[in-house]
Amino acid sequence: MAAQSLILSRRDLEFLLHEWLDVTALTERERFAEHSRETFDAVLDLAEQLATEYLAPHNRASDLNEPTVGPDGTVRIIPEVGRALEALRASGLVAGGFDEQVGGMQLPSVVGRAVLTWLLAGNVATAAYPLLSMANANLVVTHGTPEQIERFALPVIEGRWFGTMCLSEPDAGSSLADVTTKATPMPDGTYRITGSKMWISGGDHELSENIVHLVLARIEGAPAGVKGISLFIVPRKHVAEDGTVGERNAVTLVGLNHKMGYRGTVNTLLAFEGATGYLVGEPNRGLSLMFTMMNDARIGVGLGATALGYTGYLHAVEYARTRTQGRSVLDKDPTKPQIPIIDHPDVRRMLLAQKSYVEGGLALGLYCAKLIDEERTAATPELRAQAAMLLDTLTPIAKAWPSRWCLTANDLAIQVHGGYGYTREYPVEQFYRDNRLNPIHEGTNGIQGQDLLGRKVLAGGGAGLTIVLDAIDATRKRAGVLGGVLAEHADQLGSASAHLAKTTTAVLITGNPELVVANATSYLDGFGHIVLAWIWLEQEIAAHGKSEKVHAGKAAAADYFYRYELPQVYTWLDLVGTLDRTTLDLDPSVL
């Protein structure tokens, strides 16, 4: 099988983008009028080429040769990473979603995300450098001054510099209310930033002339908690008003973190020792501004998890087709040749489970990206507002569901390989290690559950939940008209979504915040599986009446999801609905 076909499925992407989401229709809108099906296909061709020729070939090498600090104090990274990043810079693809006026291609978000998924599937560690940088630049473009955009965002968009976000501290990981990094105002309008930041991906390296850090800090005298956090641009090297790069800012590399996976992405502990910083937006609004980057990154994390699960699945299918072992239970004659393991029903079960997770995760990520386009360009303010609310409610699921279930797909890929899957001679063990970060990345999955149940479903007086249920009902009606299996699935989905609504009401009427969040992870699991069943029903409708292999595959994966996965929803939601106090009442001393 060709190398690119083990990275991602181009045919699946074509199905999702054109047969389901109809992205070409976006070209009828002013923002995307310069594009066409041909330009979309061209950028996907280029992404596939870059993933195949520049990213995937050194995926193993960057894992085996993680960054180190040399005697001169600089970070050393294998040269293949720099060559791949230069190829990405030259292509202009990574900045494709930005406006033309700042150097982008003004691609729809949904097409841009499809492009990035190719890159992530090819080599998630190397792709992380520019992808995090684009989220950094997007925040500056959205909230920065014209001078800040010119000085700090444009070089990142051009690919000449890279960018990070610096939130966590050694003693304040996800608890951003406890951030202690200080910002002291100076007479010239700048600030002196002092403190330490931990887990900073891409925080220090020689891959570019400069690195733009976005740093959360407290201005002296600011209120306690999240209401007192501000956001600052802190360049690794000073930048003059004319854009000239000068001496190093007071940002010191303290050390590198050595991770289970993602080893090719340098991860750092940084000390800001009175570094010059520039306030973004208004004082004490830093966390709300940072969510521009964090929400963008959360969808990216979900797609990154999907990409790793997807390439693992494709490797497992290829292995199962070529690896022979055992014989049919109907004919165990030892003189006959052994059969490919894909002919064993339990292996098929594992492959079908992976397919349902990774193709479902990809569809969810691209659907959310399409919602970004709807939020920006839909015909009326009402439609744009609806897209924004639906996206906001789905974001915790778009991050957490793929990072759990596409990791499970990687686990199953190892299992399909048997003993070989547990060795470093095959890539599936690396895919698993790389993907294990994503349930932690950009807010742990537990935090996503609390966000979903504690905030998102309550948005607008419950409108957050209602808009999801209404979208599910609209799909069910379309499926019901088609009859057959689709109508059966529509009925199953209706029962599950009604149970979700009932459970949500039962929890929220308690008015007890502790009970609300105690089993939020189970709520996230149940809600997430219902959303994915909806996404699978959408794909079934798009494939209905068509006869290619891709369409038959969609029907098989959807049937699996409804038979094997959707029934689990009731166990998760019943636990939530009973207001179980097991974890609340537990005496920690017994652990």
C-alpha positions as CSV (number, residue, x, y, z in Angstrom):
1,M,0.0,0.0,0.0
2,A,1.3,3.5,-0.9
3,A,2.8,5.4,2.0
4,Q,0.3,8.3,1.8
5,S,-2.6,5.8,2.1
6,L,-1.3,4.8,5.6
7,I,-1.3,8.4,6.8
8,L,-4.9,9.5,6.1
9,S,-7.7,8.6,3.7
10,R,-8.1,11.1,0.9
11,R,-11.3,9.4,-0.2
12,D,-12.8,9.8,3.2
13,L,-11.9,13.5,3.3
14,E,-13.5,13.9,-0.1
15,F,-16.7,12.3,1.1
16,L,-16.8,14.5,4.2
17,L,-16.0,17.7,2.5
18,H,-17.9,17.4,-0.7
19,E,-20.6,14.7,-0.3
20,W,-21.6,15.6,3.2
21,L,-20.5,19.2,4.2
22,D,-20.7,20.6,0.6
23,V,-17.8,23.0,1.2
24,T,-17.9,24.2,-2.4
25,A,-21.2,26.0,-1.6
26,L,-19.1,28.3,0.6
27,T,-17.6,29.8,-2.5
28,E,-20.9,31.5,-3.1
29,R,-20.1,33.7,-0.1
30,E,-18.1,36.9,-0.5
31,R,-15.2,35.9,1.8
32,F,-14.5,32.7,-0.2
33,A,-15.6,33.9,-3.7
34,E,-12.0,33.6,-5.1
35,H,-12.0,29.8,-4.3
36,S,-13.5,26.8,-6.1
37,R,-13.5,23.0,-5.8
38,E,-10.3,23.1,-7.8
39,T,-8.4,25.3,-5.3
40,F,-9.7,23.2,-2.4
41,D,-8.5,20.0,-4.1
42,A,-5.1,21.6,-4.9
43,V,-4.4,22.6,-1.3
44,L,-5.3,19.1,-0.2
45,D,-3.0,17.6,-2.8
46,L,-0.2,19.8,-1.5
47,A,-0.9,18.9,2.1
48,E,-0.8,15.2,1.2
49,Q,2.5,15.7,-0.6
50,L,4.0,17.6,2.4
51,A,2.8,15.0,4.8
52,T,4.2,12.1,2.7
53,E,7.5,13.6,1.6
54,Y,8.6,15.9,4.5
55,L,6.7,14.9,7.7
56,A,6.1,11.2,7.8
57,P,9.7,10.2,6.8
58,H,11.2,11.5,10.0
59,N,8.4,10.7,12.4
60,R,10.3,7.9,13.9
61,A,13.7,9.7,13.9
62,S,12.3,12.6,15.9
63,D,10.8,10.3,18.4
64,L,14.1,8.4,18.9
65,N,16.2,11.6,19.0
66,E,14.2,14.1,21.1
67,P,15.5,17.6,21.6
68,T,18.5,18.2,23.9
69,V,20.3,21.2,25.4
70,G,23.8,21.5,24.0
71,P,26.9,22.8,25.9
72,D,26.2,26.3,24.7
73,G,22.7,26.3,26.2
74,T,20.8,26.1,22.9
75,V,18.2,23.4,22.1
76,R,19.4,20.9,19.5
77,I,16.8,19.3,17.2
78,I,17.4,16.9,14.3
79,P,17.8,18.7,11.0
80,E,14.9,16.9,9.3
81,V,12.5,18.9,11.5
82,G,13.9,22.2,10.2
83,R,13.7,21.1,6.6
84,A,10.1,20.0,7.0
85,L,9.2,23.3,8.6
86,E,10.9,25.2,5.8
87,A,8.8,23.2,3.3
88,L,5.7,24.1,5.2
89,R,6.6,27.7,5.3
90,A,7.3,27.9,1.6
91,S,3.9,26.2,0.8
92,G,1.9,28.9,2.7
93,L,-0.5,26.2,3.7
94,V,-0.3,26.5,7.4
95,A,-1.5,30.2,7.3
96,G,-4.2,29.4,4.7
97,G,-7.1,30.4,6.9
98,F,-5.9,33.9,7.6
99,D,-7.2,36.9,5.6
100,E,-5.4,37.8,2.4
101,Q,-4.5,41.2,3.9
102,V,-2.3,39.5,6.5
103,G,-0.7,37.0,4.1
104,G,-3.2,34.1,4.2
105,M,-5.2,32.3,1.5
106,Q,-8.5,33.1,3.1
107,L,-9.5,29.4,3.0
108,P,-12.6,28.2,4.7
109,S,-11.8,26.9,8.2
110,V,-13.2,23.5,7.3
111,V,-10.7,23.2,4.4
112,G,-7.9,24.5,6.4
113,R,-8.6,22.0,9.2
114,A,-8.6,19.2,6.6
115,V,-5.2,20.4,5.4
116,L,-3.8,20.5,9.0
117,T,-5.2,17.0,9.7
118,W,-2.9,15.6,6.9
119,L,0.1,17.3,8.5
120,L,-0.8,16.1,12.0
121,A,-1.3,12.5,10.7
122,G,2.1,12.7,9.0
123,N,4.1,13.8,12.0
124,V,2.2,15.4,14.9
125,A,5.4,16.5,16.8
126,T,6.8,18.5,13.9
127,A,3.4,19.8,12.8
128,A,2.9,21.1,16.4
129,Y,5.4,24.0,15.9
130,P,3.5,25.8,13.1
131,L,0.0,24.8,14.3
132,L,0.5,26.3,17.8
133,S,2.1,29.3,16.1
134,M,-1.0,29.9,13.9
135,A,-3.2,29.9,17.0
136,N,-0.9,32.4,18.6
137,A,-1.0,34.7,15.6
138,N,-4.8,34.4,15.3
139,L,-5.1,35.7,18.9
140,V,-2.9,38.7,18.1
141,V,-4.7,39.4,14.9
142,T,-8.1,39.2,16.7
143,H,-7.2,41.2,19.8
144,G,-4.0,43.0,19.2
145,T,-3.4,46.6,18.0
146,P,-2.4,47.3,14.3
147,E,1.1,47.8,15.5
148,Q,1.2,44.5,17.4
149,I,-0.2,42.7,14.4
150,E,2.5,44.2,12.1
151,R,5.3,43.7,14.6
152,F,4.5,40.3,16.1
153,A,1.8,38.4,14.2
154,L,2.8,38.9,10.5
155,P,6.3,37.3,10.9
156,V,4.6,34.3,12.5
157,I,1.9,34.1,9.7
158,E,4.7,34.2,7.2
159,G,6.4,31.3,8.9
160,R,9.6,33.2,9.8
161,W,8.9,33.1,13.5
162,F,7.1,30.7,15.8
163,G,4.7,31.3,18.7
164,T,3.6,29.7,22.0
165,M,1.1,30.2,24.7
166,C,2.4,30.3,28.3
167,L,-0.4,29.6,30.8
168,S,0.7,26.9,33.2
169,E,3.2,27.3,36.0
170,P,5.1,24.7,38.1
171,D,2.5,25.0,40.9
172,A,-0.5,26.2,38.7
173,G,-1.3,23.8,35.9
174,S,-4.9,23.9,34.9
175,S,-5.8,26.1,37.9
176,L,-5.1,29.4,36.2
177,A,-6.7,31.4,39.1
178,D,-3.5,30.7,40.9
179,V,-1.1,32.1,38.3
180,T,1.6,34.1,40.1
181,T,3.7,35.5,37.2
182,K,3.8,39.3,37.7
183,A,3.7,42.2,35.3
184,T,5.2,45.5,36.4
185,P,4.1,48.6,34.3
186,M,7.0,50.8,33.0
187,P,7.0,54.5,32.0
188,D,7.2,53.6,28.3
189,G,4.0,51.6,28.3
190,T,5.7,48.2,28.3
191,Y,5.7,45.8,31.3
192,R,8.4,43.8,33.0
193,I,7.2,40.1,33.2
194,T,8.6,38.0,36.1
195,G,7.8,34.4,36.8
196,S,8.0,30.8,35.6
197,K,6.0,29.0,33.0
198,M,5.9,25.2,32.6
199,W,4.9,22.8,29.8
200,I,5.6,25.3,27.1
201,S,5.6,23.5,23.8
202,G,8.0,25.0,21.3
203,G,9.2,27.3,24.1
204,D,12.9,27.5,23.0
205,H,14.7,26.4,19.9
206,E,16.8,27.6,17.0
207,L,14.3,26.7,14.3
208,S,13.4,30.3,13.6
209,E,14.8,33.8,14.2
210,N,12.4,34.6,17.0
211,I,9.6,33.1,19.2
212,V,6.6,35.1,20.2
213,H,5.3,34.0,23.7
214,L,1.8,34.9,24.8
215,V,2.0,35.0,28.6
216,L,-0.6,35.2,31.3
217,A,0.4,37.4,34.2
218,R,-0.9,39.6,36.9
219,I,-0.4,43.4,36.9
220,E,0.6,44.5,40.4
221,G,-2.6,45.3,42.4
222,A,-4.9,43.2,40.2
223,P,-7.8,41.3,41.8
224,A,-7.2,37.8,42.9
225,G,-8.3,34.8,40.8
226,V,-9.1,34.7,37.1
227,K,-10.5,38.3,37.2
228,G,-7.0,39.7,37.7
229,I,-5.1,38.0,34.8
230,S,-3.8,39.9,31.9
231,L,-2.3,38.8,28.6
232,F,1.1,39.9,27.3
233,I,3.2,39.5,24.2
234,V,6.8,38.6,25.3
235,P,9.2,38.0,22.4
236,R,12.2,35.7,22.9
237,K,14.3,38.4,21.3
238,H,13.6,42.1,21.4
239,V,11.9,43.5,18.3
240,A,12.4,47.1,17.3
241,E,9.5,49.2,15.9
242,D,10.8,48.7,12.4
243,G,10.7,44.9,12.9
244,T,14.4,44.4,13.4
245,V,15.3,41.6,15.7
246,G,17.7,42.5,18.5
247,E,19.2,40.9,21.5
248,R,17.6,38.2,23.6
249,N,14.9,39.3,26.0
250,A,15.1,38.2,29.6
251,V,13.5,34.8,28.9
252,T,15.6,32.0,30.1
253,L,15.4,28.3,29.3
254,V,15.5,26.5,32.6
255,G,15.1,23.0,31.3
256,L,13.4,20.5,29.0
257,N,10.5,18.2,30.0
258,H,10.9,14.6,28.7
259,K,7.6,13.1,27.7
260,M,6.1,9.7,27.0
261,G,5.2,10.9,23.4
262,Y,5.3,14.0,21.3
263,R,9.1,13.7,21.8
264,G,9.9,15.7,18.7
265,T,8.2,18.8,20.1
266,V,10.5,20.6,22.5
267,N,8.7,21.1,25.8
268,T,10.2,23.6,28.2
269,L,10.3,25.3,31.6
270,L,10.9,29.0,31.0
271,A,11.9,31.7,33.5
272,F,10.8,35.3,32.7
273,E,13.2,37.5,34.6
274,G,12.0,41.0,34.1
275,A,11.3,40.4,30.4
276,T,9.8,43.1,28.3
277,G,6.2,42.5,27.5
278,Y,3.4,44.2,25.7
279,L,-0.2,44.2,27.0
280,V,-2.8,42.7,24.7
281,G,-6.3,44.2,25.0
282,E,-7.4,45.6,28.4
283,P,-5.9,44.8,31.8
284,N,-7.4,41.9,33.7
285,R,-9.1,40.4,30.6
286,G,-6.3,38.1,29.7
287,L,-8.1,34.8,30.3
288,S,-11.1,35.7,28.1
289,L,-8.7,36.8,25.4
290,M,-6.6,33.6,25.7
291,F,-9.7,31.5,25.2
292,T,-9.6,32.7,21.5
293,M,-6.4,30.6,21.3
294,M,-7.5,27.9,23.7
295,N,-10.8,27.1,22.0
296,D,-9.1,27.1,18.6
297,A,-6.4,24.8,20.1
298,R,-9.0,22.5,21.6
299,I,-10.6,21.7,18.2
300,G,-7.0,21.2,17.0
301,V,-6.3,18.8,19.8
302,G,-9.3,16.8,18.8
303,L,-8.2,16.6,15.2
304,G,-4.7,15.8,16.3
305,A,-6.0,12.9,18.4
306,T,-8.1,11.8,15.4
307,A,-5.1,12.0,13.0
308,L,-3.1,9.7,15.3
309,G,-5.9,7.3,15.7
310,Y,-6.6,7.4,12.0
311,T,-3.0,6.6,10.9
312,G,-2.9,3.8,13.5
313,Y,-6.1,2.4,12.1
314,L,-4.8,2.4,8.6
315,H,-1.6,0.6,9.7
316,A,-3.7,-2.0,11.5
317,V,-5.8,-2.7,8.5
318,E,-2.8,-3.1,6.3
319,Y,-1.1,-5.4,8.8
320,A,-4.3,-7.5,9.3
321,R,-4.6,-8.0,5.5
322,T,-1.0,-9.2,5.1
323,R,-0.4,-11.1,8.4
324,T,-1.4,-14.7,8.3
325,Q,-2.1,-16.7,11.4
326,G,-4.6,-19.5,12.4
327,R,-7.4,-21.0,10.5
328,S,-11.2,-20.7,10.3
329,V,-13.1,-22.3,13.2
330,L,-15.0,-24.2,10.5
331,D,-11.9,-25.7,9.0
332,K,-8.9,-26.2,11.3
333,D,-7.0,-28.6,9.0
334,P,-3.3,-27.9,9.9
335,T,-2.1,-28.9,6.5
336,K,-4.0,-26.0,4.9
337,P,-2.4,-22.5,4.7
338,Q,-3.0,-20.1,7.5
339,I,-5.5,-17.2,6.8
340,P,-5.0,-13.5,7.0
341,I,-6.0,-12.3,10.5
342,I,-8.5,-9.9,9.0
343,D,-10.6,-13.0,8.3
344,H,-11.0,-13.6,12.1
345,P,-14.2,-12.0,13.4
346,D,-12.6,-10.6,16.5
347,V,-10.0,-8.8,14.5
348,R,-12.7,-7.4,12.3
349,R,-14.5,-6.2,15.4
350,M,-11.3,-4.3,16.5
351,L,-10.9,-2.8,13.1
352,L,-14.5,-1.8,12.8
353,A,-14.4,-0.2,16.2
354,Q,-11.3,1.8,15.2
355,K,-13.0,2.9,12.0
356,S,-16.1,4.1,13.9
357,Y,-13.9,6.1,16.2
358,V,-11.5,7.7,13.8
359,E,-13.9,8.4,10.9
360,G,-16.4,9.7,13.5
361,G,-13.8,11.9,15.1
362,L,-12.7,13.3,11.8
363,A,-16.3,14.1,10.8
364,L,-16.9,15.8,14.2
365,G,-13.8,18.0,13.9
366,L,-14.6,19.1,10.3
367,Y,-18.2,19.8,11.3
368,C,-17.0,22.1,14.1
369,A,-14.6,23.8,11.6
370,K,-17.6,24.3,9.3
371,L,-19.4,26.0,12.2
372,I,-16.6,28.5,12.4
373,D,-17.2,29.4,8.8
374,E,-21.0,29.7,9.5
375,E,-20.3,31.9,12.5
376,R,-18.3,34.2,10.3
377,T,-20.1,34.2,7.0
378,A,-23.7,32.9,7.4
379,A,-26.4,35.0,5.7
380,T,-28.0,36.5,8.7
381,P,-27.0,37.5,12.3
382,E,-29.4,34.9,13.6
383,L,-27.7,32.1,11.7
384,R,-24.3,33.3,12.8
385,A,-25.4,33.4,16.4
386,Q,-26.8,29.9,16.2
387,A,-23.6,28.6,14.7
388,A,-21.6,30.3,17.5
389,M,-23.7,28.8,20.2
390,L,-23.7,25.3,18.7
391,L,-19.9,25.5,18.3
392,D,-19.4,26.7,21.9
393,T,-21.4,23.8,23.2
394,L,-19.7,21.2,21.1
395,T,-16.1,22.4,21.7
396,P,-15.5,20.4,24.9
397,I,-16.7,17.3,23.1
398,A,-14.7,18.1,20.0
399,K,-11.6,18.1,22.2
400,A,-12.3,15.3,24.7
401,W,-14.2,12.6,22.7
402,P,-11.5,12.1,20.0
403,S,-8.7,12.3,22.6
404,R,-10.3,9.4,24.5
405,W,-11.8,7.2,21.8
406,C,-9.1,7.7,19.1
407,L,-6.6,6.8,21.8
408,T,-8.7,3.7,22.2
409,A,-8.3,3.2,18.5
410,N,-4.5,3.3,18.9
411,D,-4.8,0.7,21.7
412,L,-6.7,-1.6,19.4
413,A,-4.2,-1.1,16.6
414,I,-1.5,-2.4,18.9
415,Q,-3.8,-5.3,19.8
416,V,-4.3,-6.2,16.1
417,H,-0.6,-6.3,15.7
418,G,-0.3,-8.7,18.6
419,G,3.2,-9.0,20.1
420,Y,4.7,-7.0,17.2
421,G,2.5,-4.0,18.1
422,Y,4.3,-3.8,21.4
423,T,7.7,-3.5,19.8
424,R,9.4,-0.4,18.5
425,E,9.8,-2.0,15.1
426,Y,6.2,-1.1,14.3
427,P,4.9,2.5,14.5
428,V,1.6,1.8,16.3
429,E,3.2,1.9,19.7
430,Q,4.5,5.4,19.0
431,F,1.1,6.6,17.8
432,Y,-0.3,5.4,21.1
433,R,2.4,7.2,23.1
434,D,1.9,10.4,21.1
435,N,-1.8,10.3,21.5
436,R,-1.8,9.7,25.2
437,L,-1.0,13.4,25.7
438,N,-4.3,14.6,24.2
439,P,-6.6,13.7,27.1
440,I,-4.4,16.1,29.1
441,H,-3.7,18.7,26.4
442,E,-5.5,22.1,26.5
443,G,-7.5,21.3,29.6
444,T,-7.9,17.7,30.8
445,N,-10.9,15.7,29.7
446,G,-12.2,16.0,33.3
447,I,-12.1,19.8,32.9
448,Q,-13.9,19.5,29.6
449,G,-16.7,17.5,31.3
450,Q,-17.1,20.2,34.0
451,D,-17.1,22.9,31.3
452,L,-19.8,21.1,29.4
453,L,-22.1,20.3,32.3
454,G,-21.3,23.3,34.5
455,R,-21.4,26.0,31.8
456,K,-22.0,25.1,28.2
457,V,-25.4,23.3,28.5
458,L,-26.6,26.1,30.7
459,A,-25.7,28.9,28.2
460,G,-28.5,31.2,27.4
461,G,-30.8,29.7,30.0
462,G,-30.3,26.1,28.6
463,A,-30.1,27.2,25.0
464,G,-26.7,25.4,24.7
465,L,-28.3,22.0,25.2
466,T,-31.4,22.9,23.3
467,I,-29.6,23.9,20.1
468,V,-27.7,20.5,20.1
469,L,-30.9,18.6,20.7
470,D,-32.7,20.6,17.9
471,A,-29.9,19.8,15.5
472,I,-30.2,16.1,16.4
473,D,-33.9,16.1,15.9
474,A,-33.6,17.7,12.4
475,T,-31.2,15.0,11.4
476,R,-33.5,12.3,12.8
477,K,-36.4,13.6,10.7
478,R,-34.3,13.5,7.5
479,A,-33.2,9.9,8.3
480,G,-36.7,8.8,9.2
481,V,-38.0,9.7,5.7
482,L,-35.4,7.4,4.2
483,G,-36.7,4.4,6.2
484,G,-34.9,1.1,6.8
485,V,-31.8,1.1,8.9
486,L,-31.6,4.9,8.9
487,A,-35.1,5.1,10.4
488,E,-34.1,2.5,13.1
489,H,-31.0,4.5,13.9
490,A,-33.0,7.7,14.1
491,D,-35.3,6.1,16.7
492,Q,-32.4,4.9,18.7
493,L,-30.8,8.3,18.7
494,G,-34.1,9.9,19.7
495,S,-34.4,7.7,22.8
496,A,-30.8,8.4,23.8
497,S,-31.1,12.2,23.3
498,A,-34.4,12.2,25.3
499,H,-32.5,10.4,28.1
500,L,-29.8,13.0,27.9
501,A,-32.3,15.8,28.3
502,K,-34.0,14.0,31.3
503,T,-30.6,13.4,33.0
504,T,-29.5,17.0,32.5
505,T,-32.7,18.3,34.1
506,A,-32.4,15.9,37.1
507,V,-28.8,17.1,37.8
508,L,-29.3,20.8,37.4
509,I,-32.5,21.1,39.5
510,T,-30.5,20.0,42.5
511,G,-28.8,23.4,42.6
512,N,-25.8,21.6,44.2
513,P,-22.6,22.6,42.3
514,E,-20.7,19.6,43.9
515,L,-23.2,17.1,42.6
516,V,-23.3,18.8,39.2
517,V,-19.6,18.3,38.6
518,A,-19.0,15.1,40.6
519,N,-19.9,12.8,37.7
520,A,-19.3,15.3,34.9
521,T,-16.9,13.0,33.1
522,S,-19.6,10.3,32.8
523,Y,-21.9,13.1,31.5
524,L,-19.3,14.0,28.9
525,D,-19.0,10.4,27.9
526,G,-22.7,10.0,27.4
527,F,-23.2,13.4,25.7
528,G,-20.2,12.7,23.5
529,H,-21.4,9.3,22.3
530,I,-24.8,10.8,21.5
531,V,-23.2,13.6,19.4
532,L,-21.1,11.0,17.6
533,A,-24.2,8.9,16.9
534,W,-25.7,12.0,15.4
535,I,-22.6,12.6,13.3
536,W,-22.7,9.0,12.1
537,L,-26.4,9.4,11.1
538,E,-25.5,12.5,9.2
539,Q,-22.8,10.5,7.3
540,E,-25.3,7.6,6.7
541,I,-27.7,10.1,5.1
542,A,-24.9,11.4,2.8
543,A,-23.9,7.9,1.8
544,H,-27.5,6.6,1.3
545,G,-28.2,5.2,-2.1
546,K,-24.5,5.3,-3.2
547,S,-22.5,2.2,-4.0
548,E,-18.8,2.9,-3.7
549,K,-16.7,1.1,-1.1
550,V,-16.5,4.3,1.0
551,H,-20.3,4.4,1.2
552,A,-20.5,0.7,2.2
553,G,-17.8,1.4,4.8
554,K,-19.8,4.3,6.3
555,A,-22.9,2.1,6.6
556,A,-20.9,-0.7,8.3
557,A,-19.2,1.7,10.8
558,A,-22.4,3.5,11.6
559,D,-24.2,0.1,12.2
560,Y,-21.3,-0.9,14.5
561,F,-21.6,2.4,16.5
562,Y,-25.3,2.0,17.0
563,R,-25.1,-1.6,18.0
564,Y,-22.0,-1.6,20.2
565,E,-21.4,2.0,21.3
566,L,-24.6,3.9,21.7
567,P,-26.1,1.5,24.3
568,Q,-23.3,2.5,26.7
569,V,-24.9,5.9,26.9
570,Y,-27.5,4.7,29.3
571,T,-25.0,3.3,31.8
572,W,-23.1,6.6,31.9
573,L,-26.1,8.8,32.1
574,D,-27.9,6.7,34.6
575,L,-24.9,7.1,36.9
576,V,-25.2,10.8,36.5
577,G,-28.9,10.9,36.9
578,T,-28.9,9.0,40.2
579,L,-26.8,11.8,41.7
580,D,-24.3,9.3,42.8
581,R,-22.1,10.5,45.7
582,T,-19.4,7.8,45.7
583,T,-16.6,10.2,45.0
584,L,-18.0,13.0,47.1
585,D,-18.4,10.9,50.2
586,L,-15.1,9.0,49.9
587,D,-12.7,9.4,52.7
588,P,-9.4,10.3,50.9
589,S,-7.4,8.5,53.7
590,V,-8.5,5.1,52.4
591,L,-6.9,5.6,49.0
